[in-house]
Amino acid sequence: MTRQVSITASLVLFQNPKDQITALLHSVQNSNRKIDLIIIDNSPTNELEKICSAHEYHFVGENIGFGKGHNLAIKSLRSDFHILLNPDITFESNLVNLLIMPMIEDPSVVGCSPKVLYPDGRLQRLTKLLPTPINLLARRFLPPLSKMLDYDYEMQWLDPDKPFELSNASGCLFAFRTDVFQKLNGFDERFFMYMEDIDLSRRMAEIGRLRYIPQAEVVHIHAKESYKNKKLLLIHLKSAWVYFNKWGWFFDKKRNLCNKKTLAQKTTANIG
């Protein structure tokens, strides 16, 4: 008999396309595990409320940011497991079960991350090492250097069809133990947007194991808006400043240990 557990999820909105939200809500409603969804709307008006009426909806009325929005939803919850959702994703009915079962079966597992695909089925390389300043600067401004560094940084040697241990989970969809999130006081609200998921997942990895679950697949539009929008680029750079000031720029012993542990899982399988 399948163990009965409580599962919540949170979704932070800011003027998102209605068709994207509707597609995600369809995935939530068709999950074979019941999901209690809390929606935090940072948009300037509450016009999205109508399409969210089947779920718990909170209109904030100002853009308080991604992490702070999720914190509002999660900090007082009493669920067993929680799922962070981006508005630009969809998934099949068995996804939630695939992500929470490793945590039900093994108390040492505190979070699980899915395989993420583009709408055309290509793999998105969101499973990464913990970044160094050189990784981020090269990806923005030095593409030839980035191409060389990305083989390890994006873990291009990873077989995407096999489970894996990681310390950097993408926030586009991330399942974890609710009490672990609360123990860590949630997202660091100094991050308005970008890199808050890296900060959270590496703090979680200090408490327990994070697992990549390839059977759990998510389709993610992933527009990379900060590569196109100067305002978002500045927000991303500010987040990087906060992140490296917190953890260390070129001298980050914990990053080195985490990345060394991840790289030790290299196999002969090469997907690059």
N, C-alpha and C positions, 0 to 999 in steps of 0.2 A: 504493500500500500504506500502511495506517495505521501511523504510527510507534508503536512499543511503548514505553510509559512506565509507570513505577510510581506508583501512586496509593494513598495511605493516607487514613484518616479517623479522627477521634477523637470520642468521645461521653462526656460526663460525666453521671452519674446521681446522683440523690438522691431516693429513695423515689418514683420516678415510677410512674404507672399502668402495669400490665403490658401492657394492650391498646395503649397508645401506643407502647411500646418494640417490641412485636411488629410493629406496622404499619411502623415505621421500618426494622427489620431486614429486613422483607420487601422494602422499597424497595432497600436496600443489596444484598441477595442477587440481585435481579433487574436490577441495573445492567448495561448492555451494556459497561461498562468495569469490569474487576476492581478491587474496593476491599478493601484490607486494613484492617479496622476494629479499633481499639484502644478498649476500653471501660474507663473509670475510674469505679468505683462508690464514691461518697462516703456511701452509705446506712449506717445503724448496724448493719445485718445484711447478709449476702450472699445473701438469698433471691432476688434477681434473677439470680443466676449461672446458674440452670438455663435461663432463656430466652435467655441470652447465650452459651451453650456453644459455638456454632459460630464464635465470634470470640475474639480475645485479650482476656481479662478480668482486671482487676486490682481487688481489693477493698481499699479504703483504710480503711474503718471509722470515718471521721470526715469531717465536711463541711469540706474544705479550700478550697472555693470553685471557681468556674467556671474562671477563668484558670489557677490553679495546677494544677487537674486536667488541663486540656489541655496545659499545659507538661510534666507528667509523661509524657504520651503522645508528644509531638512532639520534644522537645529532642534525642533521640539517633537520630531516624529518618534514613534515607538514601533516601527516596522523591523523585521528581521534583516531585510535587504533593500537597497535603494539603487535606482538606476538614473544616471544623468543622461538627459536626452538633448540633442541639438534639433532645431526645427527642420533641418534639411536632410533628414534621414528617413528611411523606411526599413522594415524588417519582416521576416516570416513569423508565423505563429509560434514556432518552437524556440525562438531565440532566447527568451528570458529563462526558460528551463535549462537550456544548454549553459547559460552563464552562471546560474546560481547553484547548479548541482555540484560543481567542484568545491564550492564553499560549504554546502551541506555535508558533503562526504569527507572533507578534510578541514578541521578547525584552523589549521595553519594558513589556509588560503583566505586572504581578506578582500581581494578584489579580482575581477576578471574582465578582460578586454577582448572584443570580437575581431574577426577578420573584416576589414573595411574595403569595399569595392566602389569604383565609379559606376555610374548608371550603365555604362557600356560593358561592365564586367571586368575591367582591368583592376588590378590590385592597387590600392592606395598605400603608399609606404608611410604609414602613421606609427608603426612600431619602430621606435628609435632608441638610441642610447641617450643618456643625459647629456644635454648640449654643453659645449664649451663656447666661449665668445667667438672663437675662430669659426666654429661651425655656423653660427648664425650670421656673422658678417660675410662669410664666403657665399652663403646661399643668397644673400641680398645683392652683394656688390662684386663678387669675384667668381662667376660661374665656372671657369676652368678649374680653379682650386676646389670649389664645392663638389664638382663631379668626381674628383679624386677622393675627397674626404667622405662623400656620401656612401661609398661602398660599405664602410663600417658603421657610420652614423645612422644610416637608414636600415642597417642590418640586411643588406641586399643578399647576403649569403644564407639568410633564414629560409628554410622550407616553409612556405605559408600554409601548408596542410598538416603541420605537426604542432602539438602543444609546446609552449615555451614559457620560461620564467622571464619576467621583465621588471623594470623599475620606472618606466616612463609610459604611462597609458594615456591614450588620446581621450579628451573630454567630449568627443562627438557622441559617444555612447560608452559608458563605463559603469559596471555593476560592482557594488561593494557592500560590506556589512555596515548597516546604518550606525551601529554603536561605535565602530572604528572611526567613521567620519566625525561623529560627535565628540569622541575622545580627543580628536585632533583640533577641535573647535572649527571644523569645516575649512572652507577656502580662506586663504589670506586675502583680506579685502583691500590690501594695498594694490593688488592687481585689478585694474578696471576690466581688462579684457586681454587675452593672450598670456600664455605661460602659467596661468594659475593651475591648469591641469597637471603640468610637469611638477610644479611645487607640491601639489596635493599628493600625486601618486608616489613621489619619492619619499614623502613623509609616511605614507601608508606602507611602503616597502620596508621601512625601518621597524614596523610593528609585526608584519607578516609577509606572506608571499603573494605576489601578483602573477596571474597566469594569463597567457594568450590562448584563446580557445578558437581554433580555426573552423570548427564546425558551425560556430555561431557567426552568421554573416549579416552585415549591415550594408545597405546602399547609401552612399553619402555624396551629395552634390559637390561639396568642398570647393567653393569658388575662389579661395585664396584672395579675399578682398584686400588685404593689406599690401598685396603686391601691385594693386591697381589704384588704390586710393591713398593720397598723401596723408590725409588726416589719420587714417587707420595705421599707416606706416609709423607715424609719430607715436601713436598709442602703443604699437608693438615694441618700438625702441624703448619707450618709457618702461614697459613691462620687463624688458630684458635688463634694464638698469636696476630695477627693483630686485629682480631675480638674482643677478650676479652679486649685487651688494649684500644680499641675504646669505647666499651659499658660498660665495667666493668666485673670483674672476679666474685667475690662472692657477690658483692654489686652492683646490677643493678636494680634500682627502676623501670625503664620502663619495663624491662623484667618481673619483678614480677607482675606488673599491667596487662601487656598483657596476661601472662599465667593465671593469676587469672580470667580474663575476658573470656578466652577460656574455662577454666575448668568449669566455671559457666554454660556452655552449655551442660554439661554432661546429658545424659538421661539414662534410664534403659536399653537401647539397648546395648548389649555387643557382639562385633564381635570377641573378642579374644578367 
